[in-house]
Amino acid sequence: MKISNIVSSIDLESGGPSRSVTHLIKYLLANKDCFVELHTLESDNPVIRSFEEVNARLSFYPSSLLGVSKKLKDKLINLDVDIFHGHGLWEMPVNQMSNIARKRGIPYIITPRGMLESWSLSQGKIKKQLALSLFQYNDLKNAVCLHATAPMEVESIRQLGLKNPIAMIPNGIQLEEFSVIPPQKSIVKKKILFLSRIHVKKGIENLIDAWLLIDDELRKDWCIDIIGNGEVQYIESLRLKIKKGELDDQIFIKSPVFDKDKIDVFREANLFVLPTYSENFGIVIAEALASYTPVITTKGAPWEDLNKNNCGWWIDLGVEPLKQALVNALETDQKKLNEMGVNGRSLIEKKYSMQSIAKQMVELYNWVLKTGPKPKFVEYYD
């Protein structure tokens, strides 16, 4: 089976999809019947520069100012491939893939990666409406299947009137990178961690505002680390907000960390918070849970599992719900937080390992190519 993946960027600064796509490919390669290619545009800091496996190939292409790549187009026109898989929307590489796939009669799948969520659609609304009418809706409509990573994303796809089959397969994490041994959490100076792209979408202002509303006595033994990259101007606005609230000694903005250093930060934290407005999955939530760290996140992310499995708090959007969840967490003793951390690790082991995700994706590809039965996770439009 020859699978060709297309994504606009796998740069470190392009967020979760860079890791989600490359991790998926790594685990697909465990199936020796798969030959997998990844085609992407050139960038300064890609998460990887090559695959070690012999049944994989990674190719980078230059692009014009509009994101169109003639070299990518020329490659895809002549590529020996059974199925195309595009990741993300609005940018031109996946549109180029879709056009070529239709002309060549090759089936293609599109994974929107959260870009059809209502919050995402409201950002740059006029441009996205124009893109939908010009090419994006047609590309989606003609995909043999759409891949969603959470039930709420399935709903967003259906709300656009798309009637394609949808495969609901969550993102996964490389569980073997996360120690199975529970960490020793500090009980002296406890730490709340935010680790993600520093962007207005992530609700960081709400975290700062909620922290200001909590009694000094309750928060005195805690601090907040905000770790990630983002636009300099936005980061400076957050620093100013922290300074105005006289929280310089409690909230710290730090440079991004990667690989083992990132996992160490997750394991050291007593609590992870992602007060996001919109996520199609939220890979950092899974990484925190794999690190035995309970999580607070909003209903902008598809993590009802936090409440169901007693490993965190899944809350409404806004400052007040976040403040109340923080108070609940701060009033919970460390022994109980540790128990929640164990519950979270168990959840990830059962449901979100990359081995399980890659197996489901191979089932999907086989079904699309008519070499296997329809998987249970594929739904049709009624």
ZALODREN-994745 format. One record per residue (C-alpha): x, y, z. Coordinates in steps of 0.05 Angstrom, whole numbers, plus 32768, in hexadecimal, padded with zeros to 4 digits. Layout:
BEGIN
{atom {X Y Z}}
...
END
This chain:
BEGIN
{atom {8000 8000 8000}}
{atom {801E 8043 7FEA}}
{atom {8005 807E 8014}}
{atom {8017 80C6 8005}}
{atom {800C 80F9 803C}}
{atom {800A 8144 802E}}
{atom {800D 817B 8062}}
{atom {8020 81C4 8059}}
{atom {8054 81C5 8090}}
{atom {8075 819A 80C4}}
{atom {809A 81D4 80E4}}
{atom {80A2 81D6 812F}}
{atom {8079 8216 8131}}
{atom {803E 81FB 810A}}
{atom {8021 81D8 8147}}
{atom {8004 8194 8155}}
{atom {7FF9 817B 810D}}
{atom {8044 8179 8101}}
{atom {804C 8145 8137}}
{atom {800A 8122 812A}}
{atom {8019 8115 80E1}}
{atom {8062 8100 80EA}}
{atom {8051 80D3 8126}}
{atom {8019 80B2 80FF}}
{atom {8048 80A3 80C5}}
{atom {807E 8086 80F3}}
{atom {804C 8053 810F}}
{atom {802E 8043 80CB}}
{atom {8074 802E 80B6}}
{atom {8071 7FF4 80E8}}
{atom {8044 7FD4 80B4}}
{atom {8076 7FBD 8080}}
{atom {803F 7FBA 804B}}
{atom {803B 8006 804E}}
{atom {8068 8035 8027}}
{atom {805B 807B 8041}}
{atom {8070 80BE 8025}}
{atom {8069 8103 8044}}
{atom {8069 8140 8018}}
{atom {806D 8185 8038}}
{atom {8086 81CC 802B}}
{atom {80CB 81E3 8040}}
{atom {80D1 8205 8084}}
{atom {8109 821B 80B4}}
{atom {80FF 81E8 80EC}}
{atom {80DB 81A9 80D7}}
{atom {80CD 8177 810F}}
{atom {80F3 8143 80E6}}
{atom {811D 8146 80A6}}
{atom {811A 80FE 8091}}
{atom {80FE 80BA 80A3}}
{atom {812D 8083 80B9}}
{atom {8101 804B 809E}}
{atom {810D 802F 8059}}
{atom {80C2 802E 804A}}
{atom {80BA 8079 8052}}
{atom {80CE 80B9 802E}}
{atom {80CA 8102 8044}}
{atom {80CD 8139 800F}}
{atom {80CF 8185 8016}}
{atom {80B9 81B6 7FE0}}
{atom {80C2 8201 7FD4}}
{atom {8083 822A 7FCC}}
{atom {806B 826D 7FB1}}
{atom {8050 82A5 7FDC}}
{atom {800A 8286 7FD7}}
{atom {8023 8242 7FEF}}
{atom {801D 8221 7FAB}}
{atom {8057 81F2 7F9A}}
{atom {8064 81E2 7F52}}
{atom {8096 81AD 7F66}}
{atom {8064 818C 7F94}}
{atom {8030 818C 7F5C}}
{atom {8061 816D 7F2B}}
{atom {8073 8137 7F5E}}
{atom {802B 8124 7F6E}}
{atom {8017 8121 7F25}}
{atom {8049 80E9 7F19}}
{atom {804A 80C7 7F5D}}
{atom {803F 807C 7F62}}
{atom {800A 807B 7F9A}}
{atom {7FCC 8055 7FB0}}
{atom {7FAE 8089 7FDE}}
{atom {7FB9 80D3 7FEF}}
{atom {7FAF 80ED 8036}}
{atom {7FAD 8139 803F}}
{atom {7FB3 815A 8084}}
{atom {7F98 819F 8093}}
{atom {7F70 81D2 806B}}
{atom {7F72 8218 804C}}
{atom {7FB9 8213 8030}}
{atom {7FCB 81FD 7FEB}}
{atom {7FF1 81BB 7FF0}}
{atom {7FB4 8192 8004}}
{atom {7F8B 81B5 7FCE}}
{atom {7FC1 81A3 7F9B}}
{atom {7FBE 815B 7FB3}}
{atom {7F72 815A 7FAE}}
{atom {7F71 8174 7F67}}
{atom {7FA6 8143 7F50}}
{atom {7F84 8108 7F73}}
{atom {7F42 8117 7F51}}
{atom {7F63 811E 7F0C}}
{atom {7F89 80DD 7F16}}
{atom {7F4E 80B7 7F34}}
{atom {7F75 80A8 7F74}}
{atom {7F4D 80A6 7FB6}}
{atom {7F5F 80DB 7FEA}}
{atom {7F51 80E7 8034}}
{atom {7F52 812B 8056}}
{atom {7F5F 8135 80A0}}
{atom {7F48 817D 80B1}}
{atom {7F72 817F 80F1}}
{atom {7F3F 81AA 8115}}
{atom {7F3B 81DF 80DF}}
{atom {7EF0 81D7 80D7}}
{atom {7EE1 81E6 8120}}
{atom {7EB4 8223 812A}}
{atom {7EEB 824B 814D}}
{atom {7F1C 823D 8115}}
{atom {7EE9 824F 80E0}}
{atom {7EDC 8292 8103}}
{atom {7F26 82A6 80FC}}
{atom {7F32 82C7 80B9}}
{atom {7EE9 82B8 80AB}}
{atom {7EE4 82DC 8067}}
{atom {7F22 82BB 804B}}
{atom {7F0B 8276 8061}}
{atom {7EC5 8280 8045}}
{atom {7EE6 8294 8003}}
{atom {7F14 8257 8005}}
{atom {7ED8 8229 8014}}
{atom {7EB3 8243 7FD8}}
{atom {7EEF 8242 7FA9}}
{atom {7F0E 81FF 7FB8}}
{atom {7F0C 81E5 8000}}
{atom {7EC5 81CC 8002}}
{atom {7ECD 81A8 7FC0}}
{atom {7F0E 8187 7FD8}}
{atom {7EEB 816F 8017}}
{atom {7EAB 8159 7FF3}}
{atom {7ED2 812D 7FC3}}
{atom {7EFE 810B 7FF6}}
{atom {7EF0 80C0 7FFA}}
{atom {7EF0 80C9 8046}}
{atom {7EFC 80FF 8079}}
{atom {7F24 80F1 80B8}}
{atom {7F0F 8111 80FA}}
{atom {7F34 810A 813B}}
{atom {7EF9 8115 816B}}
{atom {7EAD 8112 816B}}
{atom {7EA7 815E 816E}}
{atom {7ECF 8161 812D}}
{atom {7E9F 8130 810D}}
{atom {7E67 8160 811F}}
{atom {7E8D 819C 8101}}
{atom {7E96 8177 80C0}}
{atom {7E4C 8164 80BC}}
{atom {7E37 81AB 80CC}}
{atom {7E57 81C0 808A}}
{atom {7E28 8190 8065}}
{atom {7E5F 815F 8052}}
{atom {7E44 8119 8049}}
{atom {7E84 80F1 803F}}
{atom {7E94 80B6 806B}}
{atom {7EBA 80CE 80A9}}
{atom {7EEE 80A5 80CE}}
{atom {7EF2 80B8 8117}}
{atom {7F3A 80A7 812C}}
{atom {7F5A 80CF 8164}}
{atom {7FA2 80E7 8164}}
{atom {7FD2 80BE 818C}}
{atom {8014 80C5 81B0}}
{atom {8055 809E 81B1}}
{atom {8048 807F 81F4}}
{atom {808B 805C 81F9}}
{atom {80AC 80A1 81FF}}
{atom {8088 80AC 8241}}
{atom {80A2 8087 827D}}
{atom {8072 8055 829C}}
{atom {808D 8068 82E1}}
{atom {8063 809E 8303}}
{atom {808C 80DD 8312}}
{atom {8097 80FC 8356}}
{atom {806F 813D 8356}}
{atom {8084 8178 8380}}
{atom {805A 8187 83BD}}
{atom {8080 81C6 83D0}}
{atom {807B 81F4 8393}}
{atom {8046 81D5 8367}}
{atom {8045 81E4 831D}}
{atom {800D 81F0 82EA}}
{atom {8024 81E6 82A3}}
{atom {800C 8203 8262}}
{atom {8034 81E6 8228}}
{atom {801D 81F3 81E1}}
{atom {8021 8227 81AA}}
{atom {8019 826C 81CA}}
{atom {7FDF 8286 81A3}}
{atom {7F9E 82AB 81B1}}
{atom {7F78 826B 81A0}}
{atom {7F95 8249 81DE}}
{atom {7F71 8275 8211}}
{atom {7FAE 828A 8238}}
{atom {7F90 82CD 824A}}
{atom {7F57 82A7 826C}}
{atom {7F8A 8280 8295}}
{atom {7FAB 82C0 82AD}}
{atom {7F68 82E1 82BD}}
{atom {7F4F 82A3 82E2}}
{atom {7F8F 82A0 830B}}
{atom {7F85 82E8 8321}}
{atom {7F40 82D5 833D}}
{atom {7F5B 829F 836B}}
{atom {7F6C 82B0 83B3}}
{atom {7FB5 82BF 83C0}}
{atom {7FB7 828C 83F8}}
{atom {7F9F 8253 83CB}}
{atom {7FD0 8262 8393}}
{atom {800E 8273 83BD}}
{atom {802C 822E 83B7}}
{atom {8021 822A 836B}}
{atom {8040 8249 832D}}
{atom {802E 8246 82E3}}
{atom {805F 8238 82AB}}
{atom {8048 824D 8265}}
{atom {8075 8229 8234}}
{atom {8074 822F 81E8}}
{atom {8082 8259 81AB}}
{atom {8058 828E 818A}}
{atom {8058 82D3 816D}}
{atom {8085 8302 8193}}
{atom {8051 8339 8197}}
{atom {801D 830B 81B5}}
{atom {804E 82EE 81E8}}
{atom {8061 8335 81FD}}
{atom {8017 8346 8207}}
{atom {8011 830A 8236}}
{atom {804F 8320 825D}}
{atom {8030 8366 8265}}
{atom {7FEF 8347 827D}}
{atom {8015 831D 82B1}}
{atom {803C 835A 82C7}}
{atom {7FFD 8385 82CE}}
{atom {7FDE 834F 82F9}}
{atom {801C 834E 8325}}
{atom {8025 8304 8316}}
{atom {806E 8306 8301}}
{atom {8081 82D9 833A}}
{atom {804B 82A5 832A}}
{atom {8043 82A1 82DE}}
{atom {8080 8296 82B1}}
{atom {8084 8294 8265}}
{atom {80BB 8267 824E}}
{atom {80DA 8250 820C}}
{atom {80C1 820F 81EB}}
{atom {80DF 81CC 81FE}}
{atom {80E2 818D 81D4}}
{atom {80ED 8142 81D8}}
{atom {8104 8128 821C}}
{atom {8105 816E 823A}}
{atom {80BC 8177 8228}}
{atom {80A9 8135 8247}}
{atom {80CF 8147 8286}}
{atom {80A7 8188 828B}}
{atom {8066 8162 8284}}
{atom {807B 8131 82BB}}
{atom {8091 8168 82EB}}
{atom {804E 818D 82E7}}
{atom {8019 8182 831C}}
{atom {7FE2 8199 82EC}}
{atom {7FDD 81A7 82A1}}
{atom {7FAE 81DE 8288}}
{atom {7F98 81EB 8240}}
{atom {7F60 821F 8241}}
{atom {7F57 821C 81F6}}
{atom {7F20 8238 81CB}}
{atom {7F26 8201 8197}}
{atom {7F4D 81C0 818C}}
{atom {7F3D 8186 815F}}
{atom {7F63 8159 818F}}
{atom {7F98 817A 81BB}}
{atom {7FD5 814D 81B9}}
{atom {7FF4 8170 81F5}}
{atom {7FBA 8158 8220}}
{atom {7FCA 8110 820E}}
{atom {8014 811D 821C}}
{atom {8004 813A 8261}}
{atom {7FD8 80FF 8272}}
{atom {800E 80CF 825B}}
{atom {803C 80F3 828C}}
{atom {800D 80E5 82C7}}
{atom {7FF7 812E 82CA}}
{atom {7FAD 813F 82D2}}
{atom {7F90 8171 82A1}}
{atom {7F60 81AC 829F}}
{atom {7F46 81BD 825A}}
{atom {7F09 81DB 823B}}
{atom {7ED0 81C0 8211}}
{atom {7EF4 81E0 81D7}}
{atom {7F1C 819F 81D8}}
{atom {7EFE 8159 81D0}}
{atom {7F13 813F 8214}}
{atom {7ED4 8128 8238}}
{atom {7EFF 80ED 824B}}
{atom {7F1E 8118 8282}}
{atom {7EDD 8118 82A9}}
{atom {7ECA 80D1 8297}}
{atom {7F0C 80B5 82AF}}
{atom {7F18 80E3 82EA}}
{atom {7F5A 80FE 82CF}}
{atom {7F49 8147 82CA}}
{atom {7F15 817C 82BE}}
{atom {7EF0 8188 827C}}
{atom {7ED1 81CD 8283}}
{atom {7EA9 8202 8260}}
{atom {7ECD 823A 823C}}
{atom {7EDA 827A 8263}}
{atom {7EFE 8298 829E}}
{atom {7ECD 8284 82D5}}
{atom {7EC9 8239 82C4}}
{atom {7F15 8239 82C0}}
{atom {7F1C 825C 8302}}
{atom {7EEF 8229 8324}}
{atom {7F14 81EE 8306}}
{atom {7F56 820B 831C}}
{atom {7F3B 8215 8362}}
{atom {7F23 81CD 8363}}
{atom {7F68 81B5 834D}}
{atom {7F8E 81E1 837E}}
{atom {7F62 81C8 83B7}}
{atom {7F70 817F 83A3}}
{atom {7FA9 815F 83CA}}
{atom {7FE4 8143 83A4}}
{atom {7FD2 80FB 83B4}}
{atom {7F8F 8103 8391}}
{atom {7FB0 8128 8357}}
{atom {7FE1 80ED 8351}}
{atom {7FA6 80BD 834D}}
{atom {7F87 80E7 8316}}
{atom {7FCB 80E5 82F2}}
{atom {7FCB 8099 82F4}}
{atom {7F84 8099 82D8}}
{atom {7F9B 80C5 829F}}
{atom {7FD6 8098 828E}}
{atom {7FA8 805C 828C}}
{atom {7F79 8080 825D}}
{atom {7FB1 8090 822C}}
{atom {7FCB 8048 822D}}
{atom {7F86 802D 821D}}
{atom {7F6E 805E 81E9}}
{atom {7FA4 808C 81CC}}
{atom {7FE3 8064 81BD}}
{atom {8000 806F 8178}}
{atom {8001 8025 816A}}
{atom {7FB5 8022 8171}}
{atom {7FAC 8061 8147}}
{atom {7FD9 8048 810E}}
{atom {7FB5 8005 810C}}
{atom {7F72 8029 8103}}
{atom {7F8F 8054 80CC}}
{atom {7FA7 8017 80A6}}
{atom {7F60 7FFA 80AC}}
{atom {7F45 803B 808F}}
{atom {7F76 8039 8054}}
{atom {7F65 7FF1 8045}}
{atom {7F1B 8001 8045}}
{atom {7F24 803D 8017}}
{atom {7F4C 8011 7FE7}}
{atom {7F17 7FDA 7FEB}}
{atom {7F47 7FA8 8009}}
{atom {7F26 7FA5 804D}}
{atom {7EE2 7FAC 8070}}
{atom {7EC4 7FED 8088}}
{atom {7EE1 7FFD 80CD}}
{atom {7EB3 8009 8107}}
{atom {7ECE 804F 8110}}
{atom {7EB5 8065 80CB}}
{atom {7E70 8085 80C8}}
{atom {7E45 8094 808C}}
{atom {7E16 80CF 8084}}
{atom {7DCE 80BD 8092}}
END
